[in-house]
Amino acid sequence: MSRLFLGCGINDRKYPSFINGRDVKEYHLWGHMLTRCYSKNSLTAKPTYIGCTVSDNFKSYSYFYEWCQSQVGFGLDGWHLDKDIIIRGNRVYGEDTCVFVPHEINKFFTARGALRGKYPIGVNFDKPSGKYKAECCVNGKSKNLGRFTTPEDAHAVYKTFKEALCKEAANKWRDQIDSRVYNAMMVWTV
């Protein structure tokens, strides 16, 4: 007998959801994906997901389960389901838009717009020097890229650095990631 999840996900019980009292990886991913898009509590806590949806196929647990089995990186520790690397700005979780990526790549694309402030991404004002500082996060640590007279100059340096960093990460993971991810990373711009 099928069971409805959050009013839209269908678990037809073709595949296990739990083994020994723990949810299986596919079910965990499927449930979290639906929760991010359709749970009022989740959307209140993480409003960046407002407007995100799940394709009709992905609303079926058995379809999602089978899709996972054929995906590059599925089941590897530290790999995450991503919906918007291969199609920038994508708001739909679906078989043509989602991929699994290592944590390093997933974190690279995590936007911190709410923390940015009034200056362009990668730029803040350095009061002691009276200049604009360009910074970029590299391996979890802030890297100073220099101080500049205008925020535009600082942002241009950040942009060049961040785009080169993206290509470097793409080449590092090239043999392990989905080719669509590699291709998207090689043409990605700030």
N, C-alpha and C positions, 0 to 999 in steps of 0.2 A: 504494500500500500504506500502510495506517495505521501510525502509530508511537505507542507509549505513552510518555507523559511523567510521570515520578515515580509510575508505577504506576497512574495514574488519568486523566490527561489524554490525549485522543485527537487526534492530528494526522493527519487524513485526507489531507493535502497538497492539498486543493482550492484553497487560497490559499498564496502564497509565505510562507516563514518568514524567508528571507534574500534580500537583493538586494545584489549586489556584495560579498558576504562580511559584510554587516551585517544584524542582525536587523531586520525591519520593526517598526514601532511596535506593531501589534496582537500580534505574536508576543512581543515584549519584555514587554508588559503581561500577556499571558496566562501566560507562563512565570514571571514574578515573582509573580503572583497564586497560582499553584499552589505555587510554592516557599515562599511565606509560610505557606501552610496545611499543606503535606505534607512538607516537607524537615526531617528531624531536626536537621540542622545549623542551619538557619534558625530553627527553633523554640527551639533552645538559645540562640542569639544574641538572639532577640527573643521572649521567652516570652509577651508580650502577645497573640500570635497563636495560642497554644495554644487549641484548641477552635473555631477558625475553620475553615469549610469552603467548598467551591465547589459551586454547584448543578450538577445533572447536565448541563443545557444548556451551562453555562459550561465544563464539562470538555471540550467539543468545540471545538477551535480554529476550525473553520469557522463554527460558530454564534457564537462570541465575536467573530470577525472581522467577520461581517455585522452583529452587534449594534452594534459600535463605529461603523460607518459612519453609523448613524442617530441617534447621540447628540450632544446639545448639548455643544460644547466639545471633542469628540474631535479630535485632531490639532493643537490649538492649543498653542503653546509655553508651558510652565509650568503646564499643566493636569494634574491628577492623577485617577486612578481612586479613588473613595471608596465604601465600603460601609456607612457608619454615620451619615451626616448625615440622610438622609431617614427612616431608622428608627433611632432612637437605641439604641445598644447592640447593634445587629445584628451577628451573627457569620457571616453567610452572604454570600459573593459570588455575586450572581445578577442576572438581567435586571430584576427588580423592586426591587432594593435598591441597585444601583450607579449612580453618576452621575460625570460629569467635572466637576471644580471647579478654579478657579484656585488657584495656590499660596497666595495670601493667605487664602482661605477654608479650604483644607485645613489650613494651619498654625494657624489660629484654633481648630480643634477638636482639635488634638493635645494629648492629656492628658499631664501630667508627674507622675503619681501617685507614682512611685518617688522623686521629688525633693522632694515636698511636705513631708515631716516630720510632726510630730504635730498641727499646727494645720490648721484648715479651708483649703481651696483659697483662694489669694490672701492668706493671712495668715502672718506670721512675727513673732517676738518681737524687738523692738528694745531691746537691753540698755542703751544709753546713756540712752534716755528712760524705760525701764521700762514701755513701752506696747507694744501690738500694732499692727503696721504692715500696712496694706492696700496691696497692689501689684498691678498688672496689666500684662502685656506688650502694648505697642502698637507696631506696626511694628518688632518686633524689639528694642525698648527697654523697660526697666522704668519704669513710671509710678507714682510715689508718690501714693497716694490719701488719705493721712493716717495719724495715729496715734490709737489708741483704747484705752479702759480694759479692754475685754474682747475676746477673740477673736471672739465672736459679733457684736459691733458692727462690728469691722473686716471680718468676712466679709459682713455685710449691705451695707456700702458697696461692697465688691468685686463682689458679686452684681448690684447695681443697675447699676454701671458696665459690667460685662462683658456683661450682657444688652442694654444700650443700644448697646454697641459692635457686637454681633452684628446688631442691626437696621440699624445704620448701614452695615455691610459688605453686608448683604442688599440694601439700597436702592442702594448704589453699583454693585453687579453685576447688579441686577434684569433689565436688558435683555439680559444675556449668559449668564446661568445658567439651568439647567433650572428650570421653575416649581416643581417639587417641592422643590428646594433652597431657593428663596426662601421658600416657605411654611413649611418646617421651621425656617428661621432666624428668621422673624418670631414664632414661638411658642416658641423655644428658651429654656430656663431653666438656670441653674447648678444 
